[in-house]
Amino acid sequence: MNMLTDKIKRLLLVGFLFLAGCHTNEPARLQLEQARNLYENAQYGSAKQTLDELKTNFPKAYEVQKEAIHLMREIEVKEQERNLVFCDSLLFVRQAEVDSMKSYFVFEKTEYDANGRYVDKSWNPAISSGDNFIKTSVNELNEIALTAVYKGAAIQYDRLKVSVSSGEYAETQAIPFDGGANYAFKDGAGITYQIVTFQKGRDNGVIPFIYNYSQEKITMEYEGGKKVSPRIISGNEKLSLVRTVDFTAILKDIDQLKQEKDKAGKRIEYLQSKL
C-alpha cells in the first residue's frame, strides 16, 4: 500500500511540474507568436526586437528559445534576400550609368602597367604637347589619379597648390623625385618635361577642391622647386576632372554593391545550413 501511495505521489508530482512548466512557458510562447506574426507581415525589424525581448524576459523557457532561434534565422534569410533584390536593382541603374559614361573615356594599358586606366578622351593630351596641363584618370581598381605635366626649364617641383580668389586653397602631398611618380626627361631640343602623378590619396584634397570649385577660376602653382608663374586651370581640364570623379564614384558604387551581394549570398547559404 505504501509503495502504491509513493508511486501515485510521484505521478502527481510529475503532472504538477508539467502543468507548472506549461504555465511558465505560456507568456513566452505568446511573445514568440507575436514575433512570428510580425515576421509573416514582413516587419522584420520589429520581429527581431520582439525575439530579443523574449530572450531577455524568459531565458529559462528553453523549448520556446529553440524555436525563437530558428525563427531569428528565418528572419535573417528574408532580410538578406531583400538585400539581394535591393543590390540587383541598384546595380542595374549604376551599370546603365557606367555604360552611358564609358563613351566619354578611352581605356589605356601599356606593358608596364599592372592595371589599365580610363582617361577622358576629350582631354587626353600627350606629354610631349606644347602646354603645361593636368589630367585625371581612374584605374581598374577604381583609384583616381591626378597627373601634372610641366614643360620648360627644370624646376623640380614636388607638389601642387590650387586656390580660388576668395582665399580657399588645397595642396597636394609632396612627391619626392623618384623616377616613378615624379620623373623628368629632356627632349632633343633640351627642353625638360616633368611629370608628377598624385594617386592613392596623395592629391590630399586637390581633386575634390577642383571638383567643388569647377565653376570658378582656379589658380595652380608648382611648389617645392624653383618658382615659376602660376597658371589658370583651363575649362577642359576642369570638365575632364569633374567627369572622371563622377565616373569613379559610379564604379565604386558598383564594386560596393557587388561586395554586398556576395556577402548576402554567403550569409544566406550559412543560415540555410542551420535551418
Secondary structure, 3 states (H helix, E strand, C coil): CHHHHHHHHHHHHHHHHHHHHHHHHHHHHHHHHHHHHHHHCCCHHHHHHHHHHHHHHCCCCHHHHHHHHHHHHHHHHHHHHHHHHHHHHHHHHHHHHHHHHHHHEEEECCCCCCCCEEEECCCCCCCCCCCCEEEEEEECCCCEEEEEEEEECCCCCCEEEEECCCCCEEECCCCCCCCCCEEEEECCCCCEEEEEEECCCCCCCHHHHHHHCCCCCCEEEEECCCCCCCEECCHHHHHHHHHHHHHHHHHHHHHHHHHHHHHHHHHHHHHHHHC
